[in-house]
């Protein structure tokens, strides 16, 4: 007998995020190749919001957010790893609107 499938609903201000995986290697601004084995301390990462709780006020499903992936709760669903964190632990939301942002673009 097959196991039943459950829909996931995030609670309160919790956010479910899928991290964007970095390429195997990166290039610096000067064109120097940085291998994938090099880990930078305290590096923030971009992720995509896949679920939000009812109390989340500033993010919605599909937003691209900046976060610190260290010391967050991980959950694996359908062979994909997601992070579960509070909305207040997010650092930024990428947007196409320019009325009050930094003037920087991705």
mmCIF file of the C-alpha atoms, coordinates in Angstrom:
data_MODEL
# 
_entry.id   MODEL 
# 
loop_
_atom_site.group_PDB 
_atom_site.id 
_atom_site.type_symbol 
_atom_site.label_atom_id 
_atom_site.label_alt_id 
_atom_site.label_comp_id 
_atom_site.label_asym_id 
_atom_site.label_entity_id 
_atom_site.label_seq_id 
_atom_site.pdbx_PDB_ins_code 
_atom_site.Cartn_x 
_atom_site.Cartn_y 
_atom_site.Cartn_z 
_atom_site.occupancy 
_atom_site.B_iso_or_equiv 
_atom_site.pdbx_formal_charge 
_atom_site.auth_seq_id 
_atom_site.auth_comp_id 
_atom_site.auth_asym_id 
_atom_site.auth_atom_id 
_atom_site.pdbx_PDB_model_num 
ATOM 1   C CA . UNK A 1 1   ? 0.000  0.000  0.000   1.00 0.00 ? 1   UNK A CA 1 
ATOM 2   C CA . UNK A 1 2   ? 1.422  3.413  -0.989  1.00 0.00 ? 2   UNK A CA 1 
ATOM 3   C CA . UNK A 1 3   ? 2.016  6.119  1.596   1.00 0.00 ? 3   UNK A CA 1 
ATOM 4   C CA . UNK A 1 4   ? -0.377 9.080  1.415   1.00 0.00 ? 4   UNK A CA 1 
ATOM 5   C CA . UNK A 1 5   ? 1.031  12.386 0.129   1.00 0.00 ? 5   UNK A CA 1 
ATOM 6   C CA . UNK A 1 6   ? 0.765  15.495 2.297   1.00 0.00 ? 6   UNK A CA 1 
ATOM 7   C CA . UNK A 1 7   ? 0.674  19.156 1.327   1.00 0.00 ? 7   UNK A CA 1 
ATOM 8   C CA . UNK A 1 8   ? 3.137  21.280 3.311   1.00 0.00 ? 8   UNK A CA 1 
ATOM 9   C CA . UNK A 1 9   ? 1.865  24.498 4.875   1.00 0.00 ? 9   UNK A CA 1 
ATOM 10  C CA . UNK A 1 10  ? 4.415  26.673 6.651   1.00 0.00 ? 10  UNK A CA 1 
ATOM 11  C CA . UNK A 1 11  ? 3.364  28.023 10.041  1.00 0.00 ? 11  UNK A CA 1 
ATOM 12  C CA . UNK A 1 12  ? 3.591  31.525 11.507  1.00 0.00 ? 12  UNK A CA 1 
ATOM 13  C CA . UNK A 1 13  ? 6.519  33.493 10.008  1.00 0.00 ? 13  UNK A CA 1 
ATOM 14  C CA . UNK A 1 14  ? 8.426  30.458 8.721   1.00 0.00 ? 14  UNK A CA 1 
ATOM 15  C CA . UNK A 1 15  ? 9.766  30.434 5.166   1.00 0.00 ? 15  UNK A CA 1 
ATOM 16  C CA . UNK A 1 16  ? 10.744 27.397 3.056   1.00 0.00 ? 16  UNK A CA 1 
ATOM 17  C CA . UNK A 1 17  ? 13.691 28.195 0.765   1.00 0.00 ? 17  UNK A CA 1 
ATOM 18  C CA . UNK A 1 18  ? 15.429 26.263 -1.999  1.00 0.00 ? 18  UNK A CA 1 
ATOM 19  C CA . UNK A 1 19  ? 19.072 27.338 -2.229  1.00 0.00 ? 19  UNK A CA 1 
ATOM 20  C CA . UNK A 1 20  ? 20.517 28.214 -5.603  1.00 0.00 ? 20  UNK A CA 1 
ATOM 21  C CA . UNK A 1 21  ? 23.486 25.963 -6.179  1.00 0.00 ? 21  UNK A CA 1 
ATOM 22  C CA . UNK A 1 22  ? 26.636 27.729 -7.255  1.00 0.00 ? 22  UNK A CA 1 
ATOM 23  C CA . UNK A 1 23  ? 28.463 26.724 -10.405 1.00 0.00 ? 23  UNK A CA 1 
ATOM 24  C CA . UNK A 1 24  ? 31.377 24.342 -10.134 1.00 0.00 ? 24  UNK A CA 1 
ATOM 25  C CA . UNK A 1 25  ? 33.814 27.239 -10.346 1.00 0.00 ? 25  UNK A CA 1 
ATOM 26  C CA . UNK A 1 26  ? 33.529 31.003 -10.138 1.00 0.00 ? 26  UNK A CA 1 
ATOM 27  C CA . UNK A 1 27  ? 35.429 33.916 -11.638 1.00 0.00 ? 27  UNK A CA 1 
ATOM 28  C CA . UNK A 1 28  ? 36.541 37.000 -9.771  1.00 0.00 ? 28  UNK A CA 1 
ATOM 29  C CA . UNK A 1 29  ? 35.977 40.481 -11.171 1.00 0.00 ? 29  UNK A CA 1 
ATOM 30  C CA . UNK A 1 30  ? 39.509 40.388 -12.589 1.00 0.00 ? 30  UNK A CA 1 
ATOM 31  C CA . UNK A 1 31  ? 38.847 37.054 -14.344 1.00 0.00 ? 31  UNK A CA 1 
ATOM 32  C CA . UNK A 1 32  ? 40.722 34.776 -11.924 1.00 0.00 ? 32  UNK A CA 1 
ATOM 33  C CA . UNK A 1 33  ? 39.175 31.300 -11.760 1.00 0.00 ? 33  UNK A CA 1 
ATOM 34  C CA . UNK A 1 34  ? 38.160 30.263 -8.209  1.00 0.00 ? 34  UNK A CA 1 
ATOM 35  C CA . UNK A 1 35  ? 37.715 26.475 -7.898  1.00 0.00 ? 35  UNK A CA 1 
ATOM 36  C CA . UNK A 1 36  ? 34.591 25.003 -6.306  1.00 0.00 ? 36  UNK A CA 1 
ATOM 37  C CA . UNK A 1 37  ? 36.677 23.557 -3.460  1.00 0.00 ? 37  UNK A CA 1 
ATOM 38  C CA . UNK A 1 38  ? 37.370 27.046 -2.075  1.00 0.00 ? 38  UNK A CA 1 
ATOM 39  C CA . UNK A 1 39  ? 34.887 27.940 0.658   1.00 0.00 ? 39  UNK A CA 1 
ATOM 40  C CA . UNK A 1 40  ? 34.525 31.544 1.725   1.00 0.00 ? 40  UNK A CA 1 
ATOM 41  C CA . UNK A 1 41  ? 33.708 32.180 5.378   1.00 0.00 ? 41  UNK A CA 1 
ATOM 42  C CA . UNK A 1 42  ? 30.450 33.924 6.214   1.00 0.00 ? 42  UNK A CA 1 
ATOM 43  C CA . UNK A 1 43  ? 29.285 34.043 2.611   1.00 0.00 ? 43  UNK A CA 1 
ATOM 44  C CA . UNK A 1 44  ? 25.602 34.830 2.066   1.00 0.00 ? 44  UNK A CA 1 
ATOM 45  C CA . UNK A 1 45  ? 23.636 32.864 -0.524  1.00 0.00 ? 45  UNK A CA 1 
ATOM 46  C CA . UNK A 1 46  ? 20.639 33.443 -2.781  1.00 0.00 ? 46  UNK A CA 1 
ATOM 47  C CA . UNK A 1 47  ? 17.604 31.209 -2.630  1.00 0.00 ? 47  UNK A CA 1 
ATOM 48  C CA . UNK A 1 48  ? 14.060 31.013 -3.911  1.00 0.00 ? 48  UNK A CA 1 
ATOM 49  C CA . UNK A 1 49  ? 11.050 31.086 -1.576  1.00 0.00 ? 49  UNK A CA 1 
ATOM 50  C CA . UNK A 1 50  ? 8.943  27.947 -2.038  1.00 0.00 ? 50  UNK A CA 1 
ATOM 51  C CA . UNK A 1 51  ? 6.517  28.392 0.868   1.00 0.00 ? 51  UNK A CA 1 
ATOM 52  C CA . UNK A 1 52  ? 5.557  31.010 3.455   1.00 0.00 ? 52  UNK A CA 1 
ATOM 53  C CA . UNK A 1 53  ? 3.566  30.981 6.675   1.00 0.00 ? 53  UNK A CA 1 
ATOM 54  C CA . UNK A 1 54  ? 0.477  33.102 7.238   1.00 0.00 ? 54  UNK A CA 1 
ATOM 55  C CA . UNK A 1 55  ? 2.385  35.662 9.374   1.00 0.00 ? 55  UNK A CA 1 
ATOM 56  C CA . UNK A 1 56  ? 5.108  36.359 6.777   1.00 0.00 ? 56  UNK A CA 1 
ATOM 57  C CA . UNK A 1 57  ? 4.640  39.964 5.665   1.00 0.00 ? 57  UNK A CA 1 
ATOM 58  C CA . UNK A 1 58  ? 7.350  40.902 3.171   1.00 0.00 ? 58  UNK A CA 1 
ATOM 59  C CA . UNK A 1 59  ? 8.108  37.761 1.151   1.00 0.00 ? 59  UNK A CA 1 
ATOM 60  C CA . UNK A 1 60  ? 5.936  35.605 -1.062  1.00 0.00 ? 60  UNK A CA 1 
ATOM 61  C CA . UNK A 1 61  ? 6.368  32.361 -2.977  1.00 0.00 ? 61  UNK A CA 1 
ATOM 62  C CA . UNK A 1 62  ? 8.708  32.860 -5.926  1.00 0.00 ? 62  UNK A CA 1 
ATOM 63  C CA . UNK A 1 63  ? 10.758 35.707 -4.389  1.00 0.00 ? 63  UNK A CA 1 
ATOM 64  C CA . UNK A 1 64  ? 14.542 35.578 -4.617  1.00 0.00 ? 64  UNK A CA 1 
ATOM 65  C CA . UNK A 1 65  ? 16.035 36.205 -1.168  1.00 0.00 ? 65  UNK A CA 1 
ATOM 66  C CA . UNK A 1 66  ? 19.500 36.694 0.349   1.00 0.00 ? 66  UNK A CA 1 
ATOM 67  C CA . UNK A 1 67  ? 20.237 34.639 3.446   1.00 0.00 ? 67  UNK A CA 1 
ATOM 68  C CA . UNK A 1 68  ? 22.935 33.078 5.601   1.00 0.00 ? 68  UNK A CA 1 
ATOM 69  C CA . UNK A 1 69  ? 22.708 29.328 4.927   1.00 0.00 ? 69  UNK A CA 1 
ATOM 70  C CA . UNK A 1 70  ? 24.775 28.394 7.997   1.00 0.00 ? 70  UNK A CA 1 
ATOM 71  C CA . UNK A 1 71  ? 23.002 27.194 11.135  1.00 0.00 ? 71  UNK A CA 1 
ATOM 72  C CA . UNK A 1 72  ? 19.583 26.919 9.479   1.00 0.00 ? 72  UNK A CA 1 
ATOM 73  C CA . UNK A 1 73  ? 17.274 23.926 9.629   1.00 0.00 ? 73  UNK A CA 1 
ATOM 74  C CA . UNK A 1 74  ? 17.393 21.683 6.566   1.00 0.00 ? 74  UNK A CA 1 
ATOM 75  C CA . UNK A 1 75  ? 14.677 19.357 5.317   1.00 0.00 ? 75  UNK A CA 1 
ATOM 76  C CA . UNK A 1 76  ? 14.787 16.983 2.365   1.00 0.00 ? 76  UNK A CA 1 
ATOM 77  C CA . UNK A 1 77  ? 11.697 16.645 0.174   1.00 0.00 ? 77  UNK A CA 1 
ATOM 78  C CA . UNK A 1 78  ? 11.672 14.573 -3.026  1.00 0.00 ? 78  UNK A CA 1 
ATOM 79  C CA . UNK A 1 79  ? 15.498 14.369 -3.064  1.00 0.00 ? 79  UNK A CA 1 
ATOM 80  C CA . UNK A 1 80  ? 15.787 18.191 -2.895  1.00 0.00 ? 80  UNK A CA 1 
ATOM 81  C CA . UNK A 1 81  ? 17.196 20.006 0.155   1.00 0.00 ? 81  UNK A CA 1 
ATOM 82  C CA . UNK A 1 82  ? 15.310 23.037 1.496   1.00 0.00 ? 82  UNK A CA 1 
ATOM 83  C CA . UNK A 1 83  ? 15.965 25.445 4.371   1.00 0.00 ? 83  UNK A CA 1 
ATOM 84  C CA . UNK A 1 84  ? 13.333 26.360 6.961   1.00 0.00 ? 84  UNK A CA 1 
ATOM 85  C CA . UNK A 1 85  ? 13.890 29.710 8.625   1.00 0.00 ? 85  UNK A CA 1 
ATOM 86  C CA . UNK A 1 86  ? 12.125 32.722 10.077  1.00 0.00 ? 86  UNK A CA 1 
ATOM 87  C CA . UNK A 1 87  ? 11.305 35.650 7.832   1.00 0.00 ? 87  UNK A CA 1 
ATOM 88  C CA . UNK A 1 88  ? 13.263 38.011 10.089  1.00 0.00 ? 88  UNK A CA 1 
ATOM 89  C CA . UNK A 1 89  ? 16.475 36.040 9.384   1.00 0.00 ? 89  UNK A CA 1 
ATOM 90  C CA . UNK A 1 90  ? 16.389 36.987 5.685   1.00 0.00 ? 90  UNK A CA 1 
ATOM 91  C CA . UNK A 1 91  ? 18.724 39.816 4.655   1.00 0.00 ? 91  UNK A CA 1 
ATOM 92  C CA . UNK A 1 92  ? 17.209 41.059 1.357   1.00 0.00 ? 92  UNK A CA 1 
ATOM 93  C CA . UNK A 1 93  ? 14.608 40.391 -1.309  1.00 0.00 ? 93  UNK A CA 1 
ATOM 94  C CA . UNK A 1 94  ? 15.522 40.860 -4.981  1.00 0.00 ? 94  UNK A CA 1 
ATOM 95  C CA . UNK A 1 95  ? 12.944 42.952 -6.825  1.00 0.00 ? 95  UNK A CA 1 
ATOM 96  C CA . UNK A 1 96  ? 12.505 44.632 -10.190 1.00 0.00 ? 96  UNK A CA 1 
ATOM 97  C CA . UNK A 1 97  ? 11.013 47.722 -8.546  1.00 0.00 ? 97  UNK A CA 1 
ATOM 98  C CA . UNK A 1 98  ? 13.408 50.643 -8.042  1.00 0.00 ? 98  UNK A CA 1 
ATOM 99  C CA . UNK A 1 99  ? 11.492 53.080 -5.824  1.00 0.00 ? 99  UNK A CA 1 
ATOM 100 C CA . UNK A 1 100 ? 13.443 52.476 -2.578  1.00 0.00 ? 100 UNK A CA 1 
ATOM 101 C CA . UNK A 1 101 ? 16.195 49.953 -3.263  1.00 0.00 ? 101 UNK A CA 1 
ATOM 102 C CA . UNK A 1 102 ? 19.965 50.207 -3.329  1.00 0.00 ? 102 UNK A CA 1 
ATOM 103 C CA . UNK A 1 103 ? 20.266 50.910 -7.041  1.00 0.00 ? 103 UNK A CA 1 
ATOM 104 C CA . UNK A 1 104 ? 22.140 47.623 -7.500  1.00 0.00 ? 104 UNK A CA 1 
ATOM 105 C CA . UNK A 1 105 ? 20.846 45.008 -9.912  1.00 0.00 ? 105 UNK A CA 1 
ATOM 106 C CA . UNK A 1 106 ? 21.452 41.249 -10.232 1.00 0.00 ? 106 UNK A CA 1 
# 
